[in-house]
Amino acid sequence: MTTALTLSGSIRAGSENRKLQQIVGRKLAQAGVTVTEISLADFDMPLFNEDLEPDNVPEAAARLAGLFRNHDIVFIASPEYNGGLTPLTVNTVAWLSRQKPSPFRHAVFGIGGISSGKYGTIWGLSHLRESLTKIGALVVPTLLGIGPAAEAFDAEGNFSEPAIVRKVDTIVEELTHFSRGAGK
């Protein structure tokens, strides 16, 4: 059975990116994937600093790295701050990149985000794709950038535009059909 891990680079109450995480998780489950949904609030890690290594690596980094290694798919929903990534996303990737064996070389990764701007996190997601690729992650082609957030959802919490639904369906299809191959 294929497994997926979903997380959000925002732990803010009412986060649109948490909603995106949940929607993608539901779509993956509908595609037959077993989904583990987590909150980064449950993985407390100090600001990355090499002086903390090797004796003071947070237990949460090792635990989260294990989750990445044990899932076939990882979906990260992250907002965009000032055209870049959230500090939470950057810190998480930094700590995980130091874990051995690499937690980025097993799963297929999907990235998306919702922001208040009309470009819908595309700049931040481009940074995230570049960072993940440099540390060995296989990131599917679709960048799921959605914006502006105020117009993204209808009254029932579903996406308001058919184009957004199609894009979500596309990334789910990519995540369930791309593979690292037999030599994972």
N, C-alpha and C positions, 0 to 999 in steps of 0.2 A: 504494500500500500504506500502510495506517495504521501509525504508529509510536508506541511508548510508551517513556518513560523512567521507571525505578523507582529509588527511593532510600529510605534509612532515616535518621531523625534520631538513630540510635544506632550507634556504631561499636564498641561493646563486643563482645568475643569471646563467641559463643554467644547473641547478642541475639535475643530473640523477635521483635522488630520487623524484623530482617533476614530471619528466617524468613517473616514476613508479606509482606515485599517480594518474596521469591522465589516464594511461593505465588501471589500476585496476578499476578506476571510470567508464571508458567506458565499460569495461567488466561487471561490476555490472549493469550498465544501460541496456546493452543488455540482461541481465538476468531478466529485469523487475523491477529493484530497482530504486527509485528516489534518485539521488546522489547530495549532496552538497559538493562542492570542496572549501576548504579554504586554505589560506596561513597564517602561524603563524606570518608573518610580520605584519598582521593586528591585532595582539593581543599582544601589547607591555606590557611586564611584567618585573619588575626589578628582579635581582638575588634574589631567595627566601631567606628570612631571617625571622625567627619567631618574631623578634622585630617589624616587620611591622604589625603584627596581634594584635588585630583585627581591628584597626582603619584605617590602610593604605593598605588593600588588594586591588590590582589593579582591576579596573572595568573589564578589559579584562579577568581576571581569572573567574569572575562570568559569564560573557557573554559566554566564551568558555565552561565552565561547563554546561551551559544551552543547548548549541548545542550538547554536548555529551549525555546529558539526553534525548534529543528529537530525537535521531536517534537510529534505531535498530541495525545498523552496524557501527563500526568505524574502518577505515583502516589507519594505521600509516606507512609511508615509512620513514625510517631513515638511514642515512649513519652511518658508524662506524669510530670512531676516536680512534686510539691506542688500538684497541680491546674492546672499550667501546662505550657508547652512546655519541651523540653530546650534548654539553652544552644546546642547545636550547631544545632538547627532555627532558633532565633531569629536566630543570627548569620548563618546561610546566607540566610535570607529578607531580612535587613537588607542584606547585601552585594548580593544579586541585585536588590533593589528600586532600587538606585542605578545599575544598568546601563542603557544606552540602545542601541537601543530596548528597551522593557520586555520582559523575558523571560516575563512573566505574561499577555500578551494574545493568545497564539496557541493554546496547548494548552487542553484540558479537563483539570481537576485532580480527582483523587480522593485522599481522605485517610483514614488508618486508623491504628490502633495497638493494642498489647497492653500491659497493665500488670498489676502485682500486685494491684491493687484490684478490687473487684467492679464498679465503674463503667467499667472498661476504657478509659480515656483520653478519655472523653466530654467532660470539662471542658477538657482540653488541646486536643482536636480542635476544640471550639467556638471557642477562642482562635485556632487556626490558620485555621479557616474565615473568621473575622472579618478577620484580618490579610490573608489572600490576597485576599479580596473587595475590601477597601479599596484594594489596589494593582492591581486590574483582572483578577484571575483569575476564571474561571468554574469553580466547584466544584460537582460533582454532589451531589445531595441526601443520599445515604447517607453517614452517619458510621460508619465501620467500627471501632467500639470493642469490644475483646475483653478480658475479664477474668473471673476472675483468671488470670494467666499460668500458674500451676502446674497448672491444670485444662484449659488450652486445647488441648493436644496429646495424642494417644495415643502409644503406644510406637513407632510407625512415623513419627512426626513429622507426622501429618495432624491436622486439627482433630477434636476429640473429640465435638463436638455437631453434629447436623444443622442446627440454627439458625444456627450460625456459617458453615457451608458455604453455606447459602442466602443469607446476608448478603454473603459474598464474591462469589457468583454475581450478586447484585443490583448490586453496585458495578461489576463487570466489564461487565455489560449496560449500565449507565448510561454508563460510560466509552466504550464502543464505539458507543453510539447518540446521545449528546449531541454537538452540534457548535457551533462558534463561527459557523457560517454561511459564506457565500461571501466575506464581507469580512474574513476572518481577518487 
